[in-house]
């Protein structure tokens, strides 16, 4: 008689375990679908932004020599101004 009770408890526990496992698998499937959708959106966003980033990088590279020349002029003017105040 004790074996029947123990066996019944084991069978009920297995049924509960299978039910919980199926529930968890369903939720994991939903999570996987959401993760795949987010990954697709991320890849799409990267494809859209990449040409703009390349254009921005080219603009910066074009402006860099001008900015360096302006910096040199500014430093030269500052050096003249600082040199002029020391001699006065």
C-alpha positions in Angstrom: 0.0 0.0 0.0 2.8 2.4 0.8 4.3 1.7 -2.6 1.1 2.9 -4.3 1.1 6.1 -2.3 4.8 6.8 -3.1 4.3 5.9 -6.7 1.3 8.2 -6.9 3.3 11.1 -5.4 6.1 10.5 -7.9 3.7 10.5 -10.8 2.0 13.7 -9.7 5.4 15.3 -9.1 6.4 14.3 -12.7 3.2 15.7 -14.1 3.7 19.0 -12.3 7.4 19.0 -13.4 6.4 18.5 -17.1 3.7 21.2 -16.8 6.2 23.7 -15.4 8.8 22.7 -18.0 6.3 23.3 -20.8 5.3 26.6 -19.4 8.9 27.7 -19.1 9.7 26.6 -22.6 6.7 28.7 -23.9 8.0 31.8 -22.1 11.6 31.1 -23.4 10.2 30.8 -26.9 8.4 34.2 -26.5 11.7 35.7 -25.1 13.6 34.3 -28.1 11.1 35.8 -30.5 11.4 39.2 -28.8 15.2 39.0 -28.8 15.2 38.1 -32.6 12.9 41.1 -33.3 15.1 43.4 -31.3 18.2 42.1 -33.1 16.6 42.7 -36.5 15.7 46.2 -35.5 19.2 46.8 -34.3 20.7 45.6 -37.5 18.3 47.7 -39.5 19.2 50.8 -37.5 22.8 50.1 -38.0 22.3 49.8 -41.8 20.5 53.2 -41.8 23.0 55.0 -39.6 26.2 53.7 -41.2 26.1 55.9 -44.4 25.4 59.0 -42.3 28.4 58.1 -40.0 30.6 57.7 -43.1 29.5 61.1 -44.4 30.1 62.7 -41.1 33.6 61.1 -40.9 34.4 62.4 -44.4 33.2 65.9 -43.4 35.4 65.8 -40.3 38.4 64.7 -42.3 37.8 67.5 -44.8 37.5 70.1 -42.0 40.5 68.9 -40.0 43.3 70.7 -42.0 41.3 74.0 -41.8 40.8 73.6 -38.1 44.5 72.8 -37.6 45.4 75.9 -39.6 43.0 78.0 -37.5 44.6 76.6 -34.4 48.1 77.5 -35.6 46.9 81.1 -36.4 45.3 81.4 -33.0 48.4 80.2 -31.2 50.6 82.6 -33.2 48.3 85.5 -32.4 48.2 84.5 -28.7 52.0 84.3 -28.7 52.3 87.7 -30.3 49.8 89.1 -27.8 51.6 87.6 -24.9 55.0 88.7 -26.3 53.8 92.2 -26.8 52.5 92.6 -23.2 55.8 91.3 -21.7 57.9 93.9 -23.6 55.6 96.9 -22.6 
